[in-house]
Amino acid sequence: MDILYLLIPLSIVLVFIIGAIFWWALHNGQFEDMEGPAQRILMDEDVPFDADQSSGR
């Protein structure tokens, strides 16, 4: 039962730390563009293969 006197305040402090990190992430734009990285994967930016490049000319 005595351990609760340690664990309850420790868990409250941990909740405040996690909340502060989440607040920081929200205000620094970490969640602004959730679709951009997923769409960037699908974009085809490869250069087409050219037969002249393979011969070393």
C-alpha distance matrix in Angstrom:
0.0 3.8 5.4 5.7 7.8 9.9 10.3 11.3 13.9 15.0 15.7 17.6 19.6 20.4 21.6 23.9 25.3 26.1 27.7 29.7 31.0 32.0 33.7 35.6 36.7 38.0 39.9 41.5 43.0 41.0 41.2 44.8 46.8 44.9 48.2 50.2 48.8 49.1 52.7 53.6 53.0 55.7 58.3 61.1 62.1 63.7 67.3 69.7 71.1 74.6 77.0 78.6 75.3 75.0 78.4 77.6 80.3
3.8 0.0 3.8 5.3 5.6 7.5 9.2 10.7 12.4 13.4 15.0 16.7 18.2 19.3 21.0 22.8 24.0 25.4 27.0 28.6 30.0 31.4 32.9 34.5 36.0 37.4 39.1 40.5 42.4 40.5 41.0 44.5 46.6 45.0 48.4 50.2 48.8 49.3 52.9 53.6 53.2 56.0 58.5 61.2 62.0 63.7 67.2 69.7 71.0 74.5 77.0 78.3 75.0 74.8 78.1 77.1 79.8
5.4 3.8 0.0 3.8 5.3 5.3 6.2 8.6 10.6 10.7 12.1 14.5 15.7 16.4 18.3 20.3 21.2 22.4 24.3 25.9 27.0 28.4 30.2 31.7 32.9 34.5 36.4 37.6 39.4 37.3 37.9 41.5 43.4 41.8 45.1 46.8 45.3 45.9 49.5 50.1 49.6 52.4 54.9 57.6 58.3 60.0 63.5 66.0 67.3 70.7 73.2 74.6 71.2 71.0 74.3 73.3 76.1
5.7 5.3 3.8 0.0 3.8 5.2 4.9 5.7 8.4 9.5 10.1 12.0 14.0 14.8 16.1 18.2 19.6 20.6 22.1 24.0 25.4 26.5 28.1 29.9 31.2 32.5 34.3 35.9 37.5 35.6 36.0 39.5 41.6 40.0 43.3 45.2 44.0 44.4 48.0 48.9 48.5 51.2 53.7 56.5 57.4 59.2 62.8 65.3 66.8 70.3 72.8 74.2 71.0 70.9 74.3 73.3 76.0
7.8 5.6 5.3 3.8 0.0 3.8 5.9 6.0 7.0 8.9 10.6 11.6 13.0 14.8 16.3 17.6 19.1 20.8 22.0 23.5 25.3 26.7 27.8 29.5 31.2 32.5 34.0 35.6 37.6 36.0 36.6 40.0 42.3 41.0 44.5 46.2 45.0 45.8 49.3 50.0 49.9 52.7 55.0 57.9 58.5 60.5 63.9 66.6 68.1 71.6 74.2 75.5 72.1 72.2 75.5 74.4 77.0
9.9 7.5 5.3 5.2 3.8 0.0 3.8 5.8 5.9 6.2 8.7 10.4 11.0 12.4 14.6 15.9 16.8 18.5 20.3 21.5 22.9 24.6 26.0 27.3 29.0 30.6 32.1 33.3 35.4 33.6 34.5 38.0 40.2 38.9 42.4 43.9 42.5 43.5 46.9 47.5 47.3 50.2 52.4 55.2 55.7 57.6 61.0 63.7 65.2 68.5 71.1 72.3 68.9 68.9 72.3 71.1 73.7
10.3 9.2 6.2 4.9 5.9 3.8 0.0 3.8 5.7 5.0 6.0 8.6 9.9 10.3 12.1 14.3 15.2 16.2 18.1 19.8 20.9 22.3 24.0 25.6 26.8 28.4 30.2 31.5 33.2 31.2 31.8 35.4 37.5 35.9 39.4 41.0 39.7 40.4 43.9 44.6 44.3 47.1 49.5 52.3 53.0 54.8 58.3 60.9 62.4 65.8 68.5 69.8 66.4 66.4 69.8 68.8 71.4
11.3 10.7 8.6 5.7 6.0 5.8 3.8 0.0 3.8 5.4 5.2 6.3 8.7 9.9 10.7 12.6 14.4 15.4 16.6 18.5 20.2 21.2 22.5 24.5 25.9 27.0 28.8 30.5 32.2 30.5 30.8 34.3 36.6 35.1 38.7 40.5 39.5 40.1 43.5 44.4 44.4 47.1 49.4 52.4 53.2 55.2 58.7 61.4 63.1 66.5 69.3 70.6 67.3 67.5 70.9 69.9 72.4
13.9 12.4 10.6 8.4 7.0 5.9 5.7 3.8 0.0 3.8 5.5 5.0 6.2 8.6 9.9 10.7 12.4 14.3 15.3 16.6 18.6 20.0 21.0 22.6 24.5 25.7 27.1 28.7 30.8 29.4 30.1 33.4 35.9 34.9 38.5 40.1 39.1 40.2 43.5 44.2 44.3 47.2 49.3 52.3 52.8 54.9 58.3 61.2 62.9 66.2 69.1 70.2 66.9 67.2 70.6 69.4 71.7
15.0 13.4 10.7 9.5 8.9 6.2 5.0 5.4 3.8 0.0 3.8 5.4 5.2 6.2 8.7 10.0 10.6 12.4 14.2 15.4 16.7 18.4 19.9 21.2 22.8 24.4 25.9 27.2 29.2 27.5 28.4 31.8 34.1 33.0 36.6 38.0 36.7 37.8 41.2 41.7 41.7 44.7 46.8 49.6 50.1 52.1 55.5 58.3 59.9 63.2 66.0 67.1 63.7 63.9 67.3 66.1 68.5
15.7 15.0 12.1 10.1 10.6 8.7 6.0 5.2 5.5 3.8 0.0 3.8 5.4 4.9 6.2 8.7 9.8 10.5 12.2 14.2 15.3 16.4 18.2 19.9 21.1 22.4 24.4 25.8 27.4 25.5 26.0 29.6 31.7 30.4 33.9 35.6 34.5 35.3 38.7 39.4 39.4 42.2 44.4 47.4 48.1 50.1 53.6 56.3 58.0 61.4 64.2 65.5 62.2 62.4 65.9 64.8 67.3
17.6 16.7 14.5 12.0 11.6 10.4 8.6 6.3 5.0 5.4 3.8 0.0 3.8 5.4 5.1 6.4 8.8 10.0 10.6 12.4 14.4 15.4 16.4 18.4 20.1 21.0 22.6 24.4 26.3 24.9 25.3 28.6 31.1 30.1 33.8 35.4 34.7 35.7 38.9 39.7 40.0 42.8 44.8 48.0 48.6 50.9 54.3 57.1 59.0 62.4 65.3 66.5 63.3 63.7 67.1 66.0 68.3
19.6 18.2 15.7 14.0 13.0 11.0 9.9 8.7 6.2 5.2 5.4 3.8 0.0 3.8 5.5 5.1 6.3 8.7 9.8 10.6 12.5 14.3 15.2 16.5 18.5 20.0 21.2 22.6 24.9 23.5 24.5 27.8 30.3 29.6 33.3 34.6 33.7 35.1 38.3 38.8 39.2 42.1 43.9 47.0 47.3 49.6 52.9 55.8 57.7 60.9 63.8 64.9 61.5 62.0 65.4 64.1 66.3
20.4 19.3 16.4 14.8 14.8 12.4 10.3 9.9 8.6 6.2 4.9 5.4 3.8 0.0 3.8 5.4 5.1 6.2 8.5 9.8 10.7 12.3 14.1 15.4 16.7 18.4 20.1 21.2 23.1 21.3 22.2 25.7 27.9 26.9 30.5 31.8 30.7 31.9 35.3 35.7 35.9 38.9 40.9 43.8 44.3 46.4 49.8 52.6 54.4 57.7 60.6 61.7 58.4 58.8 62.2 61.0 63.3
21.6 21.0 18.3 16.1 16.3 14.6 12.1 10.7 9.9 8.7 6.2 5.1 5.5 3.8 0.0 3.8 5.5 5.2 6.0 8.6 10.0 10.5 12.1 14.2 15.3 16.4 18.3 20.0 21.5 19.9 20.3 23.7 26.1 25.0 28.7 30.3 29.6 30.6 33.8 34.6 35.0 37.7 39.7 42.9 43.5 45.9 49.3 52.1 54.1 57.4 60.4 61.6 58.4 58.9 62.4 61.3 63.5
23.9 22.8 20.3 18.2 17.6 15.9 14.3 12.6 10.7 10.0 8.7 6.4 5.1 5.4 3.8 0.0 3.8 5.5 5.0 6.1 8.6 9.8 10.3 12.1 14.2 15.1 16.4 18.2 20.3 19.2 20.0 23.1 25.8 25.3 29.1 30.4 29.9 31.3 34.3 35.0 35.7 38.5 40.2 43.4 43.8 46.3 49.6 52.6 54.6 57.9 60.9 61.9 58.8 59.5 62.9 61.6 63.7
25.3 24.0 21.2 19.6 19.1 16.8 15.2 14.4 12.4 10.6 9.8 8.8 6.3 5.1 5.5 3.8 0.0 3.8 5.4 5.1 6.3 8.6 9.8 10.6 12.4 14.3 15.5 16.6 18.8 17.4 18.8 22.0 24.5 24.1 27.8 28.8 28.0 29.6 32.7 33.0 33.6 36.6 38.2 41.3 41.4 43.8 47.1 50.1 52.0 55.2 58.2 59.1 55.8 56.5 59.9 58.5 60.6
26.1 25.4 22.4 20.6 20.8 18.5 16.2 15.4 14.3 12.4 10.5 10.0 8.7 6.2 5.2 5.5 3.8 0.0 3.8 5.4 5.1 6.2 8.6 9.9 10.6 12.4 14.4 15.4 17.0 15.2 16.1 19.5 21.8 20.9 24.7 25.9 25.0 26.4 29.5 30.1 30.6 33.5 35.3 38.4 38.8 41.2 44.5 47.4 49.4 52.7 55.7 56.8 53.6 54.2 57.7 56.5 58.6
27.7 27.0 24.3 22.1 22.0 20.3 18.1 16.6 15.3 14.2 12.2 10.6 9.8 8.5 6.0 5.0 5.4 3.8 0.0 3.8 5.5 5.1 6.1 8.5 9.8 10.5 12.3 14.2 15.8 14.6 15.1 18.2 21.0 20.4 24.2 25.6 25.3 26.7 29.6 30.3 31.2 33.9 35.6 38.9 39.3 42.0 45.3 48.2 50.4 53.7 56.8 57.9 54.8 55.6 59.1 57.9 59.9
29.7 28.6 25.9 24.0 23.5 21.5 19.8 18.5 16.6 15.4 14.2 12.4 10.6 9.8 8.6 6.1 5.1 5.4 3.8 0.0 3.8 5.4 5.0 6.1 8.6 9.9 10.6 12.2 14.6 13.9 15.2 18.0 20.9 21.0 24.8 25.7 25.4 27.3 30.0 30.4 31.5 34.3 35.7 38.9 39.0 41.7 44.8 47.9 50.1 53.2 56.4 57.2 54.1 55.1 58.5 57.1 58.9
31.0 30.0 27.0 25.4 25.3 22.9 20.9 20.2 18.6 16.7 15.3 14.4 12.5 10.7 10.0 8.6 6.3 5.1 5.5 3.8 0.0 3.8 5.5 5.1 6.2 8.7 10.1 10.6 12.7 11.2 13.0 16.0 18.6 18.5 22.2 22.9 22.3 24.2 27.0 27.2 28.2 31.2 32.5 35.6 35.7 38.2 41.4 44.5 46.6 49.7 52.8 53.7 50.5 51.4 54.8 53.4 55.3
32.0 31.4 28.4 26.5 26.7 24.6 22.3 21.2 20.0 18.4 16.4 15.4 14.3 12.3 10.5 9.8 8.6 6.2 5.1 5.4 3.8 0.0 3.8 5.4 5.1 6.2 8.7 10.0 11.1 9.6 10.3 13.5 16.1 15.8 19.6 20.7 20.5 22.1 24.8 25.5 26.5 29.2 30.7 34.0 34.4 37.1 40.4 43.4 45.7 48.8 52.1 53.1 50.1 51.0 54.5 53.3 55.1
33.7 32.9 30.2 28.1 27.8 26.0 24.0 22.5 21.0 19.9 18.2 16.4 15.2 14.1 12.1 10.3 9.8 8.6 6.1 5.0 5.5 3.8 0.0 3.8 5.4 5.1 6.3 8.6 10.4 10.3 11.0 13.4 16.7 17.1 20.8 21.8 22.1 24.0 26.3 26.9 28.5 31.0 32.2 35.6 35.8 38.7 41.9 44.9 47.4 50.4 53.8 54.6 51.7 52.8 56.3 55.0 56.6
35.6 34.5 31.7 29.9 29.5 27.3 25.6 24.5 22.6 21.2 19.9 18.4 16.5 15.4 14.2 12.1 10.6 9.9 8.5 6.1 5.1 5.4 3.8 0.0 3.8 5.5 5.3 6.1 8.8 8.8 10.9 13.0 16.1 17.0 20.7 21.0 21.0 23.4 25.7 25.7 27.4 30.2 31.0 34.2 34.1 37.0 39.9 43.2 45.5 48.4 51.8 52.4 49.4 50.6 54.0 52.5 54.1
36.7 36.0 32.9 31.2 31.2 29.0 26.8 25.9 24.5 22.8 21.1 20.1 18.5 16.7 15.3 14.2 12.4 10.6 9.8 8.6 6.2 5.1 5.4 3.8 0.0 3.8 5.6 5.3 6.5 5.3 7.4 10.0 12.7 13.3 17.0 17.4 17.3 19.6 21.9 22.1 23.6 26.4 27.4 30.6 30.7 33.5 36.6 39.8 42.1 45.1 48.5 49.3 46.3 47.5 50.9 49.5 51.2
38.0 37.4 34.5 32.5 32.5 30.6 28.4 27.0 25.7 24.4 22.4 21.0 20.0 18.4 16.4 15.1 14.3 12.4 10.5 9.9 8.7 6.2 5.1 5.5 3.8 0.0 3.8 5.6 5.7 6.0 6.3 8.3 11.7 12.5 16.2 17.0 17.7 19.7 21.7 22.3 24.2 26.6 27.5 31.0 31.3 34.4 37.4 40.5 43.1 46.1 49.5 50.4 47.6 48.9 52.4 51.2 52.6
39.9 39.1 36.4 34.3 34.0 32.1 30.2 28.8 27.1 25.9 24.4 22.6 21.2 20.1 18.3 16.4 15.5 14.4 12.3 10.6 10.1 8.7 6.3 5.3 5.6 3.8 0.0 3.8 5.6 7.7 8.9 9.6 13.2 14.9 18.4 18.6 19.5 22.0 23.6 23.9 26.1 28.5 29.0 32.4 32.3 35.5 38.3 41.5 44.2 47.0 50.5 51.2 48.3 49.9 53.2 51.8 53.1
41.5 40.5 37.6 35.9 35.6 33.3 31.5 30.5 28.7 27.2 25.8 24.4 22.6 21.2 20.0 18.2 16.6 15.4 14.2 12.2 10.6 10.0 8.6 6.1 5.3 5.6 3.8 0.0 3.8 5.8 8.4 9.0 12.0 14.0 17.3 16.8 17.4 20.2 21.8 21.6 23.8 26.5 26.7 29.9 29.5 32.6 35.4 38.7 41.3 44.0 47.4 48.0 45.0 46.6 49.9 48.3 49.6
43.0 42.4 39.4 37.5 37.6 35.4 33.2 32.2 30.8 29.2 27.4 26.3 24.9 23.1 21.5 20.3 18.8 17.0 15.8 14.6 12.7 11.1 10.4 8.8 6.5 5.7 5.6 3.8 0.0 3.8 5.5 5.2 8.2 10.5 13.6 13.3 14.3 17.0 18.3 18.4 20.8 23.2 23.5 26.8 26.7 30.0 32.8 36.0 38.7 41.5 45.0 45.7 42.9 44.5 47.9 46.5 47.8
41.0 40.5 37.3 35.6 36.0 33.6 31.2 30.5 29.4 27.5 25.5 24.9 23.5 21.3 19.9 19.2 17.4 15.2 14.6 13.9 11.2 9.6 10.3 8.8 5.3 6.0 7.7 5.8 3.8 0.0 3.8 5.8 7.8 8.8 12.3 12.2 12.3 14.8 16.9 16.9 18.8 21.4 22.2 25.5 25.6 28.6 31.6 34.7 37.3 40.2 43.6 44.5 41.6 42.9 46.4 45.2 46.7
41.2 41.0 37.9 36.0 36.6 34.5 31.8 30.8 30.1 28.4 26.0 25.3 24.5 22.2 20.3 20.0 18.8 16.1 15.1 15.2 13.0 10.3 11.0 10.9 7.4 6.3 8.9 8.4 5.5 3.8 0.0 3.8 5.9 6.2 9.9 10.9 11.6 13.4 15.4 16.3 18.1 20.3 21.4 25.0 25.6 28.7 31.9 34.7 37.4 40.5 43.9 45.1 42.4 43.6 47.2 46.2 47.7
44.8 44.5 41.5 39.5 40.0 38.0 35.4 34.3 33.4 31.8 29.6 28.6 27.8 25.7 23.7 23.1 22.0 19.5 18.2 18.0 16.0 13.5 13.4 13.0 10.0 8.3 9.6 9.0 5.2 5.8 3.8 0.0 3.8 6.3 9.1 9.5 11.3 13.4 14.4 15.3 17.8 19.6 20.2 23.8 24.2 27.6 30.6 33.5 36.4 39.3 42.9 43.9 41.4 42.9 46.4 45.4 46.6
46.8 46.6 43.4 41.6 42.3 40.2 37.5 36.6 35.9 34.1 31.7 31.1 30.3 27.9 26.1 25.8 24.5 21.8 21.0 20.9 18.6 16.1 16.7 16.1 12.7 11.7 13.2 12.0 8.2 7.8 5.9 3.8 0.0 3.8 5.6 5.7 7.9 9.8 10.6 11.6 14.2 15.8 16.4 20.0 20.7 24.1 27.1 29.9 32.9 35.8 39.4 40.5 38.1 39.5 43.1 42.3 43.5
44.9 45.0 41.8 40.0 41.0 38.9 35.9 35.1 34.9 33.0 30.4 30.1 29.6 26.9 25.0 25.3 24.1 20.9 20.4 21.0 18.5 15.8 17.1 17.0 13.3 12.5 14.9 14.0 10.5 8.8 6.2 6.3 3.8 0.0 3.8 5.9 7.0 7.7 9.6 11.2 12.9 14.6 16.0 19.7 20.9 24.0 27.3 29.8 32.6 35.9 39.2 40.7 38.3 39.4 43.0 42.5 43.9
48.2 48.4 45.1 43.3 44.5 42.4 39.4 38.7 38.5 36.6 33.9 33.8 33.3 30.5 28.7 29.1 27.8 24.7 24.2 24.8 22.2 19.6 20.8 20.7 17.0 16.2 18.4 17.3 13.6 12.3 9.9 9.1 5.6 3.8 0.0 3.8 5.9 5.4 6.2 8.7 10.5 11.4 12.9 16.6 18.2 21.3 24.7 26.9 29.9 33.1 36.5 38.1 35.9 37.0 40.7 40.4 41.7
50.2 50.2 46.8 45.2 46.2 43.9 41.0 40.5 40.1 38.0 35.6 35.4 34.6 31.8 30.3 30.4 28.8 25.9 25.6 25.7 22.9 20.7 21.8 21.0 17.4 17.0 18.6 16.8 13.3 12.2 10.9 9.5 5.7 5.9 3.8 0.0 3.8 5.5 5.2 6.1 8.9 10.3 10.8 14.4 15.4 18.7 21.9 24.4 27.4 30.5 34.0 35.3 33.0 34.4 38.0 37.4 38.6
48.8 48.8 45.3 44.0 45.0 42.5 39.7 39.5 39.1 36.7 34.5 34.7 33.7 30.7 29.6 29.9 28.0 25.0 25.3 25.4 22.3 20.5 22.1 21.0 17.3 17.7 19.5 17.4 14.3 12.3 11.6 11.3 7.9 7.0 5.9 3.8 0.0 3.8 5.5 5.0 6.6 9.2 10.3 13.6 14.4 17.3 20.7 23.3 26.0 29.2 32.5 33.9 31.4 32.4 36.1 35.5 37.0
49.1 49.3 45.9 44.4 45.8 43.5 40.4 40.1 40.2 37.8 35.3 35.7 35.1 31.9 30.6 31.3 29.6 26.4 26.7 27.3 24.2 22.1 24.0 23.4 19.6 19.7 22.0 20.2 17.0 14.8 13.4 13.4 9.8 7.7 5.4 5.5 3.8 0.0 3.8 5.5 5.6 7.3 9.6 12.9 14.7 17.3 20.9 23.0 25.7 29.1 32.3 34.1 31.7 32.5 36.3 36.1 37.7
52.7 52.9 49.5 48.0 49.3 46.9 43.9 43.5 43.5 41.2 38.7 38.9 38.3 35.3 33.8 34.3 32.7 29.5 29.6 30.0 27.0 24.8 26.3 25.7 21.9 21.7 23.6 21.8 18.3 16.9 15.4 14.4 10.6 9.6 6.2 5.2 5.5 3.8 0.0 3.8 5.4 5.4 6.8 10.5 12.5 15.5 18.8 20.8 23.8 27.1 30.4 32.2 30.1 31.2 34.9 34.8 36.1
53.6 53.6 50.1 48.9 50.0 47.5 44.6 44.4 44.2 41.7 39.4 39.7 38.8 35.7 34.6 35.0 33.0 30.1 30.3 30.4 27.2 25.5 26.9 25.7 22.1 22.3 23.9 21.6 18.4 16.9 16.3 15.3 11.6 11.2 8.7 6.1 5.0 5.5 3.8 0.0 3.8 5.4 5.3 8.7 9.7 12.8 16.1 18.6 21.5 24.6 28.0 29.5 27.2 28.4 32.1 31.7 33.0
53.0 53.2 49.6 48.5 49.9 47.3 44.3 44.4 44.3 41.7 39.4 40.0 39.2 35.9 35.0 35.7 33.6 30.6 31.2 31.5 28.2 26.5 28.5 27.4 23.6 24.2 26.1 23.8 20.8 18.8 18.1 17.8 14.2 12.9 10.5 8.9 6.6 5.6 5.4 3.8 0.0 3.8 5.6 8.1 9.7 11.9 15.6 17.7 20.1 23.6 26.8 28.6 26.2 26.9 30.7 30.6 32.2
55.7 56.0 52.4 51.2 52.7 50.2 47.1 47.1 47.2 44.7 42.2 42.8 42.1 38.9 37.7 38.5 36.6 33.5 33.9 34.3 31.2 29.2 31.0 30.2 26.4 26.6 28.5 26.5 23.2 21.4 20.3 19.6 15.8 14.6 11.4 10.3 9.2 7.3 5.4 5.4 3.8 0.0 3.8 6.3 9.3 11.4 14.9 16.4 19.2 22.6 25.7 27.8 25.9 26.6 30.4 30.6 32.1
58.3 58.5 54.9 53.7 55.0 52.4 49.5 49.4 49.3 46.8 44.4 44.8 43.9 40.9 39.7 40.2 38.2 35.3 35.6 35.7 32.5 30.7 32.2 31.0 27.4 27.5 29.0 26.7 23.5 22.2 21.4 20.2 16.4 16.0 12.9 10.8 10.3 9.6 6.8 5.3 5.6 3.8 0.0 3.8 6.2 9.1 12.3 14.1 17.3 20.4 23.8 25.5 23.7 24.9 28.5 28.6 29.7
61.1 61.2 57.6 56.5 57.9 55.2 52.3 52.4 52.3 49.6 47.4 48.0 47.0 43.8 42.9 43.4 41.3 38.4 38.9 38.9 35.6 34.0 35.6 34.2 30.6 31.0 32.4 29.9 26.8 25.5 25.0 23.8 20.0 19.7 16.6 14.4 13.6 12.9 10.5 8.7 8.1 6.3 3.8 0.0 3.8 5.7 8.8 10.4 13.5 16.6 20.0 21.9 20.1 21.3 24.9 25.1 26.2
62.1 62.0 58.3 57.4 58.5 55.7 53.0 53.2 52.8 50.1 48.1 48.6 47.3 44.3 43.5 43.8 41.4 38.8 39.3 39.0 35.7 34.4 35.8 34.1 30.7 31.3 32.3 29.5 26.7 25.6 25.6 24.2 20.7 20.9 18.2 15.4 14.4 14.7 12.5 9.7 9.7 9.3 6.2 3.8 0.0 3.8 6.5 9.3 12.3 15.1 18.7 20.0 17.9 19.5 23.0 22.8 23.7
63.7 63.7 60.0 59.2 60.5 57.6 54.8 55.2 54.9 52.1 50.1 50.9 49.6 46.4 45.9 46.3 43.8 41.2 42.0 41.7 38.2 37.1 38.7 37.0 33.5 34.4 35.5 32.6 30.0 28.6 28.7 27.6 24.1 24.0 21.3 18.7 17.3 17.3 15.5 12.8 11.9 11.4 9.1 5.7 3.8 0.0 3.8 6.3 8.8 11.9 15.3 16.8 14.7 15.9 19.5 19.5 20.7
67.3 67.2 63.5 62.8 63.9 61.0 58.3 58.7 58.3 55.5 53.6 54.3 52.9 49.8 49.3 49.6 47.1 44.5 45.3 44.8 41.4 40.4 41.9 39.9 36.6 37.4 38.3 35.4 32.8 31.6 31.9 30.6 27.1 27.3 24.7 21.9 20.7 20.9 18.8 16.1 15.6 14.9 12.3 8.8 6.5 3.8 0.0 3.8 6.4 8.7 12.4 13.5 11.6 13.5 16.8 16.7 17.5
69.7 69.7 66.0 65.3 66.6 63.7 60.9 61.4 61.2 58.3 56.3 57.1 55.8 52.6 52.1 52.6 50.1 47.4 48.2 47.9 44.5 43.4 44.9 43.2 39.8 40.5 41.5 38.7 36.0 34.7 34.7 33.5 29.9 29.8 26.9 24.4 23.3 23.0 20.8 18.6 17.7 16.4 14.1 10.4 9.3 6.3 3.8 0.0 3.8 6.3 9.8 11.7 10.7 12.1 15.3 16.1 16.8
71.1 71.0 67.3 66.8 68.1 65.2 62.4 63.1 62.9 59.9 58.0 59.0 57.7 54.4 54.1 54.6 52.0 49.4 50.4 50.1 46.6 45.7 47.4 45.5 42.1 43.1 44.2 41.3 38.7 37.3 37.4 36.4 32.9 32.6 29.9 27.4 26.0 25.7 23.8 21.5 20.1 19.2 17.3 13.5 12.3 8.8 6.4 3.8 0.0 3.8 6.6 8.9 7.8 8.5 11.9 13.0 14.1
74.6 74.5 70.7 70.3 71.6 68.5 65.8 66.5 66.2 63.2 61.4 62.4 60.9 57.7 57.4 57.9 55.2 52.7 53.7 53.2 49.7 48.8 50.4 48.4 45.1 46.1 47.0 44.0 41.5 40.2 40.5 39.3 35.8 35.9 33.1 30.5 29.2 29.1 27.1 24.6 23.6 22.6 20.4 16.6 15.1 11.9 8.7 6.3 3.8 0.0 3.8 5.5 5.5 7.1 9.6 10.9 11.2
77.0 77.0 73.2 72.8 74.2 71.1 68.5 69.3 69.1 66.0 64.2 65.3 63.8 60.6 60.4 60.9 58.2 55.7 56.8 56.4 52.8 52.1 53.8 51.8 48.5 49.5 50.5 47.4 45.0 43.6 43.9 42.9 39.4 39.2 36.5 34.0 32.5 32.3 30.4 28.0 26.8 25.7 23.8 20.0 18.7 15.3 12.4 9.8 6.6 3.8 0.0 3.8 5.5 5.5 7.1 9.5 9.8
78.6 78.3 74.6 74.2 75.5 72.3 69.8 70.6 70.2 67.1 65.5 66.5 64.9 61.7 61.6 61.9 59.1 56.8 57.9 57.2 53.7 53.1 54.6 52.4 49.3 50.4 51.2 48.0 45.7 44.5 45.1 43.9 40.5 40.7 38.1 35.3 33.9 34.1 32.2 29.5 28.6 27.8 25.5 21.9 20.0 16.8 13.5 11.7 8.9 5.5 3.8 0.0 3.8 5.5 5.6 7.0 6.3
75.3 75.0 71.2 71.0 72.1 68.9 66.4 67.3 66.9 63.7 62.2 63.3 61.5 58.4 58.4 58.8 55.8 53.6 54.8 54.1 50.5 50.1 51.7 49.4 46.3 47.6 48.3 45.0 42.9 41.6 42.4 41.4 38.1 38.3 35.9 33.0 31.4 31.7 30.1 27.2 26.2 25.9 23.7 20.1 17.9 14.7 11.6 10.7 7.8 5.5 5.5 3.8 0.0 3.8 5.6 5.6 6.4
75.0 74.8 71.0 70.9 72.2 68.9 66.4 67.5 67.2 63.9 62.4 63.7 62.0 58.8 58.9 59.5 56.5 54.2 55.6 55.1 51.4 51.0 52.8 50.6 47.5 48.9 49.9 46.6 44.5 42.9 43.6 42.9 39.5 39.4 37.0 34.4 32.4 32.5 31.2 28.4 26.9 26.6 24.9 21.3 19.5 15.9 13.5 12.1 8.5 7.1 5.5 5.5 3.8 0.0 3.8 5.5 7.9
78.4 78.1 74.3 74.3 75.5 72.3 69.8 70.9 70.6 67.3 65.9 67.1 65.4 62.2 62.4 62.9 59.9 57.7 59.1 58.5 54.8 54.5 56.3 54.0 50.9 52.4 53.2 49.9 47.9 46.4 47.2 46.4 43.1 43.0 40.7 38.0 36.1 36.3 34.9 32.1 30.7 30.4 28.5 24.9 23.0 19.5 16.8 15.3 11.9 9.6 7.1 5.6 5.6 3.8 0.0 3.8 5.7
77.6 77.1 73.3 73.3 74.4 71.1 68.8 69.9 69.4 66.1 64.8 66.0 64.1 61.0 61.3 61.6 58.5 56.5 57.9 57.1 53.4 53.3 55.0 52.5 49.5 51.2 51.8 48.3 46.5 45.2 46.2 45.4 42.3 42.5 40.4 37.4 35.5 36.1 34.8 31.7 30.6 30.6 28.6 25.1 22.8 19.5 16.7 16.1 13.0 10.9 9.5 7.0 5.6 5.5 3.8 0.0 3.8
80.3 79.8 76.1 76.0 77.0 73.7 71.4 72.4 71.7 68.5 67.3 68.3 66.3 63.3 63.5 63.7 60.6 58.6 59.9 58.9 55.3 55.1 56.6 54.1 51.2 52.6 53.1 49.6 47.8 46.7 47.7 46.6 43.5 43.9 41.7 38.6 37.0 37.7 36.1 33.0 32.2 32.1 29.7 26.2 23.7 20.7 17.5 16.8 14.1 11.2 9.8 6.3 6.4 7.9 5.7 3.8 0.0
